Each structure stands twice: as structure tokens, then as C-alpha cells.
Amino acid sequence: MSVYESWFLPSILDVVMRQKHLAKYRAAIVPAAQGHVLEIGVGSGLNFPYYGGGVERVIGIDPSPRLLDFARKRAAVSKVPIELVLGSATAIPLPDEAVDTVVMTWTLCSIPDASAALDEIRRVLKPNGQFLFIEHGLAPDEAVERWQHRLTPIWRRIAGGCHLNRKMDQLILSAGFEIKSAQTEYAPGPRPMSFMYKGCACQSQGRALRSPSRPDAGAADASRGPNR
Ligand SMILES: C[S@@+](CC[C@H](N)C(=O)[O-])C[C@H]1O[C@@H](n2cnc3c(N)ncnc32)[C@H](O)[C@@H]1O
């Protein structure tokens, strides 16, 4: 990892992710978390103030030691107990069916193998658990989409692996979740970076956990387009 990625980028992310209009999304989604919560890509801990009384504890996982340092300071003043773990969403150090809620905000775009991360989320989520997400991704307008495909190879180099062109709802469905509620819209900002997907998903009862053949993996891969 370069000095830019390990040192400067975490500070940039902490500032960028504090933008006021993103707080509106956090406030709409995070308070629905209940029980034992796993936050994937916890970053600098900006969701902590939004966890409510129904949360027993939050485990936050992230591969960036520096972002976890920021998160540690916010965890110290959080009203819910927070445990921070250095690691990746593609190898979550928890047993099967361990958590009631998974929270993931603006993170699936940056995980190199998004499908593997979603498989892990399904594994650790209880059968009746909820998966709360806010992500940005592929826009429905052709002109914007074209720019997203064009910009992603450069953007991911400067923005911590972030892909602008992942079709988030399709990825989530392809991993075997059922989307209970979802909303998409443009947030303020440049359109290629600001098409938001927010919602709640649950385990699809008809799907086997970690199906070895992943019959719909092709759809997920197709949704990534030329962004890998
Ligand atoms: C744009 S930041 C969002 C941080 C935080 N979720 C927020 O809402 O402010 C993307 C986050 O994804 C994390 N990330 C990247 N790869 C990851 C992986 N394989 N597993 C878990 N988190 C990852 C980054 O370290 C970073 O914290």
C-alpha cells in the first residue's frame, strides 16, 4: 500500500464522508439497526451517532488501520458499545448467523470482490436479520453511465478502489438477498459520483447459503461491467 493510500487517503475520506448531505442518508438508514450489529467498512466511525437504543453492540470492520484510529476516537464517545476489528468484508471473523443487522454505507463500491463480501454478509447475518445499505453506483441515464464506465479506471486509483459503475441493487439480489425497501436518487454533486441506492435487504428464504455454482454470478459480474 502506498503512503497516499495508507496515510493521506484516510484523512481525505474522513473529511469527504462528513459532507452534510450524506448525514441525511445516514439518519434515514442507520437508526433502523437493532441488536448485534456488524458495520462493514466502518471507516472513521461517522455512523456511530446514528445508532439507537435497540442496538446492543456494534462490531465495525475495516482494512484501514488509520481509519480505525479515527473511528476509535468516535467510539470512545459513542452511546452504544463499539468494537473495532482490522479486516476485510471478504473474510469476516465471525461465526455463521452471528448478527441481527449488517450496516454498510458507501463501502461496496470499494471492495475488490463485492460478491465475496456479500456472501460473507449473508453467512454472518441471522436468517431473520436485516441488511441496511447506502451505496452509490451505476446511474440509470445512459450519458451518466457512459461517464461512470469511462472514469472508473482512473477514479478507483485515486479513491481507494472505488467503482462508480456497480449496479448495487443487482449485486445485492444476485448474492441471494431479497430487497425489502429501496430508493434510488441523485444526491447533490457530480452525477457520475452521486447516484445513491439506499434500502434494507433480508435473506432470501429460497436461496441456499453460499451456493457453490452461484447460478446468477454472471449477472453480478455483468453488472460490474469493465470495472474490475
Ligand atoms: C468511502 S469509505 C466509507 C466509510 C464509512 N462507511 C462511511 O460511511 O463514512 C469506504 C470504506 O470502505 C472500506 N473498505 C475498502 N475495502 C474494504 C474491504 N475489503 N472490507 C471492508 N471495508 C473495506 C475503506 O477502508 C473505507 O473505510
The ligand as an SDF file (V2000), in Angstrom:
LIG
                    3D

 27 29  0  0  0  0  0  0  0  0999 V2000
  -15.9480    5.7600    1.2000 C   0  0  0  0  0  0  0  0  0  0  0  0
  -15.3870    4.9790    2.6350 S   0  0  0  0  0  0  0  0  0  0  0  0
  -16.8860    4.8810    3.6170 C   0  0  0  0  0  0  0  0  0  0  0  0
  -16.5880    4.7720    5.0890 C   0  0  0  0  0  0  0  0  0  0  0  0
  -17.8300    4.6740    6.0010 C   0  0  0  0  0  0  0  0  0  0  0  0
  -18.6070    3.5070    5.7070 N   0  0  0  0  0  0  0  0  0  0  0  0
  -18.6820    5.9160    5.9300 C   0  0  0  0  0  0  0  0  0  0  0  0
  -19.8690    5.8080    5.6370 O   0  0  0  0  0  0  0  0  0  0  0  0
  -18.1650    7.0030    6.1990 O   0  0  0  0  0  0  0  0  0  0  0  0
  -15.1590    3.2920    2.0800 C   0  0  0  0  0  0  0  0  0  0  0  0
  -14.7250    2.3600    3.1790 C   0  0  0  0  0  0  0  0  0  0  0  0
  -14.6220    1.0280    2.6750 O   0  0  0  0  0  0  0  0  0  0  0  0
  -13.5420    0.4110    3.3280 C   0  0  0  0  0  0  0  0  0  0  0  0
  -13.1530   -0.8100    2.6250 N   0  0  0  0  0  0  0  0  0  0  0  0
  -12.4050   -0.9320    1.4950 C   0  0  0  0  0  0  0  0  0  0  0  0
  -12.1970   -2.2310    1.2170 N   0  0  0  0  0  0  0  0  0  0  0  0
  -12.8350   -2.9510    2.1780 C   0  0  0  0  0  0  0  0  0  0  0  0
  -12.9660   -4.3350    2.4560 C   0  0  0  0  0  0  0  0  0  0  0  0
  -12.4010   -5.2590    1.6640 N   0  0  0  0  0  0  0  0  0  0  0  0
  -13.6650   -4.7090    3.5400 N   0  0  0  0  0  0  0  0  0  0  0  0
  -14.2430   -3.7870    4.3400 C   0  0  0  0  0  0  0  0  0  0  0  0
  -14.1530   -2.4630    4.1340 N   0  0  0  0  0  0  0  0  0  0  0  0
  -13.4640   -2.0490    3.0800 C   0  0  0  0  0  0  0  0  0  0  0  0
  -12.4820    1.5230    3.3200 C   0  0  0  0  0  0  0  0  0  0  0  0
  -11.3960    1.2720    4.1730 O   0  0  0  0  0  0  0  0  0  0  0  0
  -13.3370    2.7010    3.7520 C   0  0  0  0  0  0  0  0  0  0  0  0
  -13.4380    2.7940    5.1360 O   0  0  0  0  0  0  0  0  0  0  0  0
  1  2  1  0
  2  3  1  0
  2 10  1  0
  3  4  1  0
  4  5  1  0
  5  6  1  0
  5  7  1  0
  7  8  2  0
  7  9  1  0
 10 11  1  0
 11 12  1  0
 11 26  1  0
 12 13  1  0
 13 14  1  0
 13 24  1  0
 14 15  1  0
 14 23  1  0
 15 16  2  0
 16 17  1  0
 17 18  1  0
 17 23  2  0
 18 19  1  0
 18 20  2  0
 20 21  1  0
 21 22  2  0
 22 23  1  0
 24 25  1  0
 24 26  1  0
 26 27  1  0
M  CHG  2   2   1   9  -1
M  END
$$$$
